[in-house]
Amino acid sequence: MNKGQLRSKSNVQGPWKYNHGGDALSSVARSASMATAHADKQRTRSDPSLEHGGVGGSAEIFTFRELAAATQNFSTEMLIGEGGFGRVYKGQIKHNNQLVAIKQLDQNGAECGVEGNVDFLDEVVALSNARHPNLVNLIGYCADGRQKLLVNEYVSNGSLQDRLFNVSAERPPLDWHARMKIAQGAAQGLEYLHDTVNPPVVYGDLKSANILLDEEFNAKLSDFGFLKLGRRAIDTTRPTQEQHLVTWAHPIFNNREKFHLMADPLLEDKYPIKGLYQAIAMAAMCLQKEACTRPLISDVATALEYLRCENFESNDMMYMTDNELAKEFGHQEDDDTSSKEQDSTFY
């Protein structure tokens, strides 16, 4: 793939409206080495460690007794998460001392009834067939009567939600680079689910609570079988007009003077303005109402790779004019009339 060769989009609304049929997202990654990025992706896809075996062949079968022993009989001290699906416990498998996360599905849930047995095993097959560095990998499962449990790899650094909203002296806020690394990893996980897994998996519950982090802040998507960086998607503690993140953000996409409001205040303005503008442009494109105008996840992953790796030298972008922004991102028009039109659409 040559530099800038990404999927073309038209009729884009928001800060990159002056696309005029060109590729808005390619402008974000115009300075990246697209050939190198593509080659890296191809190597990743052909890596034997990512290949899945036969139907459910890679998932180990555990007894309920084994998992009870691994979690000290499902002690509350071992509880590390809870949700609509049930509870998650940290455990240690006795025969190999491996640390795991054991998800005990709610016995009153549909998956645990007689009709749910087939659905549960189908989920096990789907999960065991998905192997990627940016996914929480399934180790095994237990289906013992109404007891349905999944045994996943243990991810030590908690969820992105915890890292964003439970900040302390021991757990300082994530910096810009870490956030871009996490965003890129999440996008690569989604790209694998969309483009490599057969049949493709539609991840219907992407949220910060389902993005887990390892010790090096590599993102791992969880709960992709059962199925924003900064604010919560829905926060009822905020004023009514600010409770839903996407609804709150849409007007800001058309007002460049308010772009800084999109940045997490915990960053304390320690972020590259150019990088922020480009990240906002991607967010605006991903939130287009018409599905056909949204970028491919592969394009998003490539652009985020550029944002993570690029060294932004200064915050001078804060003071760039609309025409300068258009020129910087590869959308400068030749005649004055088109330039005026651009000025009127990038508020």
RARACOR-V889937 format. One record per residue. N is the residue number from 1. SS is DSSP state (helix for helix, strand for strand, loop for the rest). PHI is phi in whole degrees, 0 to 359 (NA if undefined). PSI is psi as a letter, one per 40 degrees, with the letter a starting at -180 (* if undefined). Layout:
N/SS/PHI/PSI
N/SS/PHI/PSI
This chain:
1/loop/NA/h
2/loop/280/i
3/loop/305/h
4/loop/85/e
5/loop/275/g
6/loop/232/i
7/loop/297/h
8/loop/282/i
9/loop/228/i
10/loop/228/i
11/loop/59/f
12/loop/283/h
13/loop/257/i
14/loop/107/a
15/loop/295/d
16/loop/251/f
17/loop/296/d
18/loop/276/f
19/loop/284/d
20/loop/51/f
21/loop/82/e
22/loop/280/a
23/loop/257/h
24/helix/296/d
25/helix/289/d
26/helix/296/d
27/helix/294/d
28/helix/296/d
29/loop/255/f
30/loop/300/d
31/loop/273/e
32/loop/280/i
33/loop/273/g
34/helix/290/d
35/helix/296/d
36/helix/295/d
37/helix/299/d
38/helix/295/d
39/helix/298/d
40/helix/298/d
41/helix/296/d
42/helix/295/d
43/helix/296/d
44/helix/297/d
45/helix/292/d
46/helix/264/e
47/loop/298/h
48/helix/303/d
49/helix/292/e
50/helix/263/e
51/loop/287/h
52/loop/259/i
53/loop/276/a
54/loop/289/a
55/loop/296/h
56/loop/67/e
57/loop/293/d
58/loop/269/e
59/loop/264/h
60/strand/278/i
61/strand/264/h
62/loop/248/i
63/loop/272/i
64/helix/298/d
65/helix/298/d
66/helix/298/d
67/helix/286/d
68/helix/296/d
69/helix/294/d
70/helix/292/d
71/loop/249/e
72/loop/55/f
73/loop/59/f
74/loop/56/f
75/loop/294/i
76/helix/297/d
77/helix/292/d
78/helix/264/e
79/strand/288/h
80/strand/239/e
81/strand/189/i
82/strand/206/i
83/strand/202/a
84/loop/296/d
85/loop/278/d
86/strand/142/a
87/strand/240/i
88/strand/238/h
89/strand/241/i
90/strand/280/h
91/strand/216/i
92/strand/226/h
93/loop/291/h
94/loop/294/d
95/loop/286/e
96/loop/224/e
97/loop/61/f
98/loop/283/h
99/strand/282/h
100/strand/220/i
101/strand/248/h
102/strand/253/h
103/strand/262/h
104/strand/262/h
105/strand/289/i
106/loop/302/h
107/loop/294/e
108/loop/269/e
109/loop/283/i
110/helix/297/d
111/helix/293/d
112/helix/263/e
113/loop/277/i
114/loop/299/d
115/loop/292/d
116/helix/276/e
117/helix/300/d
118/helix/296/d
119/helix/299/d
120/helix/298/d
121/helix/293/d
122/helix/298/d
123/helix/296/d
124/helix/299/d
125/helix/298/d
126/helix/297/d
127/helix/292/d
128/helix/289/d
129/loop/275/e
130/loop/256/h
131/loop/230/h
132/loop/200/i
133/loop/301/d
134/loop/256/f
135/strand/237/i
136/loop/286/h
137/loop/276/i
138/strand/281/h
139/strand/264/d
140/strand/188/a
141/strand/203/i
142/strand/223/h
143/strand/231/g
144/strand/236/g
145/loop/64/b
146/loop/275/e
147/strand/275/h
148/strand/236/h
149/strand/225/i
150/strand/246/h
151/strand/248/h
152/strand/249/i
153/strand/299/i
154/loop/271/h
155/loop/250/h
156/loop/280/d
157/loop/260/e
158/loop/76/a
159/strand/263/i
160/helix/299/d
161/helix/302/d
162/helix/298/d
163/helix/290/d
164/helix/275/d
165/helix/246/e
166/loop/244/g
167/loop/271/i
168/loop/210/i
169/loop/297/d
170/loop/280/d
171/loop/234/g
172/loop/293/i
173/loop/301/i
174/loop/293/h
175/loop/277/i
176/helix/301/d
177/helix/299/d
178/helix/298/d
179/helix/293/d
180/helix/292/d
181/helix/297/d
182/helix/294/d
183/helix/298/d
184/helix/297/d
185/helix/298/d
186/helix/297/d
187/helix/295/d
188/helix/293/d
189/helix/297/d
190/helix/296/d
191/helix/300/d
192/helix/297/d
193/helix/296/d
194/helix/282/d
195/helix/251/e
196/loop/247/d
197/loop/297/h
198/loop/232/h
199/loop/285/i
200/loop/300/i
201/loop/252/h
202/loop/266/h
203/loop/277/h
204/loop/267/e
205/loop/222/f
206/loop/284/h
207/loop/204/i
208/helix/298/d
209/helix/291/d
210/helix/260/e
211/strand/253/h
212/strand/266/i
213/strand/235/h
214/loop/271/a
215/loop/296/d
216/loop/257/e
217/loop/62/f
218/loop/280/h
219/strand/279/i
220/strand/225/h
221/strand/282/h
222/loop/241/i
223/loop/59/f
224/loop/283/e
225/loop/280/d
226/loop/267/f
227/loop/277/*
228/loop/NA/i
229/loop/291/h
230/loop/130/b
231/loop/282/i
232/loop/292/i
233/loop/296/d
234/strand/228/h
235/loop/226/g
236/loop/286/e
237/loop/279/e
238/loop/269/i
239/loop/304/i
240/helix/309/d
241/helix/287/e
242/helix/243/e
243/loop/288/d
244/strand/260/h
245/helix/303/d
246/helix/295/d
247/helix/298/d
248/helix/295/d
249/helix/282/d
250/helix/307/d
251/helix/297/d
252/helix/289/d
253/helix/302/d
254/loop/259/e
255/loop/225/g
256/helix/300/d
257/helix/292/e
258/helix/253/e
259/helix/303/d
260/helix/298/d
261/helix/291/e
262/helix/282/e
263/loop/278/i
264/loop/297/h
265/helix/303/d
266/helix/293/e
267/helix/288/e
268/loop/53/f
269/loop/63/e
270/loop/266/g
271/loop/206/i
272/loop/283/h
273/helix/299/d
274/helix/300/d
275/helix/297/d
276/helix/297/d
277/helix/301/d
278/helix/290/d
279/helix/295/d
280/helix/295/d
281/helix/300/d
282/helix/296/d
283/helix/300/d
284/helix/299/d
285/helix/292/d
286/helix/290/e
287/loop/257/e
288/loop/300/i
289/loop/295/d
290/loop/273/h
291/helix/302/d
292/helix/292/e
293/helix/265/e
294/loop/277/i
295/loop/285/i
296/loop/293/i
297/helix/296/d
298/helix/295/d
299/helix/293/d
300/helix/297/d
301/helix/299/d
302/helix/293/d
303/helix/295/d
304/helix/292/d
305/helix/299/d
306/helix/296/d
307/helix/298/d
308/helix/288/d
309/helix/269/d
310/loop/289/h
311/loop/266/h
312/loop/275/h
313/loop/281/d
314/loop/203/i
315/loop/259/f
316/helix/297/d
317/helix/299/d
318/helix/302/d
319/helix/250/e
320/loop/282/i
321/loop/283/i
322/helix/299/d
323/helix/294/d
324/helix/294/d
325/helix/297/d
326/helix/299/d
327/helix/294/d
328/helix/300/d
329/loop/261/e
330/loop/83/f
331/loop/235/f
332/loop/285/h
333/loop/269/i
334/loop/279/d
335/loop/252/i
336/helix/296/d
337/helix/298/d
338/helix/295/d
339/helix/296/d
340/helix/295/d
341/helix/297/d
342/helix/297/d
343/helix/300/d
344/helix/282/e
345/helix/260/e
346/loop/253/g
347/loop/291/*
